[in-house]
Amino acid sequence: MRPLSQTLTDLIGFTEELLTKPARHHAFAADITFGVLAREVRHADKRPAEGIRCTASGVAIVACTEAFFAGEMDPGSRWLSAIGALLPILRGEAWQALRNEKEAGGEGYRRS
């Protein structure tokens, strides 16, 4: 399993694309990428935290995205508004997850 920080970073990218191009996701609401990200976030949320827990916003974004996909997928959807509000929190949690991994011995952390 890949590091949580990488999963959250990928979820950030997916979320940004969903917010800026919601119509693009009409054709593939059950996108494999989202399914993998959702599974990884939920799995990480069930594991004991090795530092500050960093999965709350990811779990919330996954739930809101699933609700958006299950509905009319309207670009003015309240679910997209909720996702947009959660995105800054997700960015902070992804950063915290990277710090946790660095402190835990470098898993997922690579020096450039």
N, C-alpha and C positions, 0 to 999 in steps of 0.2 A: 504494500500500500504506500502511496506517495505521501509526502509530508502534508499536514493540514494547511500550512501556509501556501503551498502550491495549489491545492484544491480551492482555497478561498480566493486566490489570485485569478484562477480560471473562472470562478463564479463571478468575480467582478467584471471580467471581460464579457462574459455571456450576458450579464445584467445590463451593462452599458449598451451593448448591441440591441438588446430587447427594448430598452428605453428609447433609443434613438431611431430604431427601425422596427417598430412592432408589427407592421404589415408583413415583413419578411418571414415572420414566424407562423403565419397562417398555414403555410404549406407543411410545416414540420413541427407541430406543437409537441409531438412525442419524440422530439429530437434525441438521438442517442447520447449526445454530449450532455444535455441537461439531465437525463436519467442517471448517467454516471456521476455527475456532480452531486445530484440530490442524494444518491445512495452513499457517497463518500462523506458528505456533510452529516447525514443522519448517523452513520456509523461512528464518526468522530465524536458526535454529541453523546453517544451512549458509552463511550470509553471514559475511564477516569482521566481527569485533566492532570497533566504533569506540571502545570503552571497556571497562570491566569486563564480561565475558561474563555475560549474565543469562538464559540459556535452559535451563540444566540441569534445574531443577525443573519447568519447563513441559513439557519433553520427557518427563520421568519421569511426570508426571501424565497426559499424553496417553496414554502407553503403558499405565499402570495403568487408566485409564478404558476404553480399548479392550479390555483383558483382562476388566474387569468386565462390559462390554457383551457380550463374546463368551461369557461363562460363564452361570451360573445367575442372575446379578443378585440374589443373596441380600443382604438388608440387613446381615448379619453377615459379609459377604465380606472375605477378607484383602486384597483389592484396595482396598476402601473404607478399611481401616485404613492401608494404605500411602499412599493419597491424603490422608487426614487428617494423617498425619505430614509429608507434603511441603508442605502448605498454608502453614505459617508461612515456609518457605523461599521459596515462590513470592511471598508478600507482600513479602519483603525484596528479591527479584530485580526485582519490578515497580517498587519504589521506586528501586532502583539504575538500572534502565532509564530511568526519568524523569530522574534526575540525569545520566545519560549524554547523553540527548537535549538537556537544558538546556545542558550543556557543549559539545555539538557545534553549537550555534547556534540552539537553540530549537525544533527539529522536534518536534512533539508536546507542547511545553510552552506553556501559555497562562497568562498572569497573570490573576488574578481581580480 
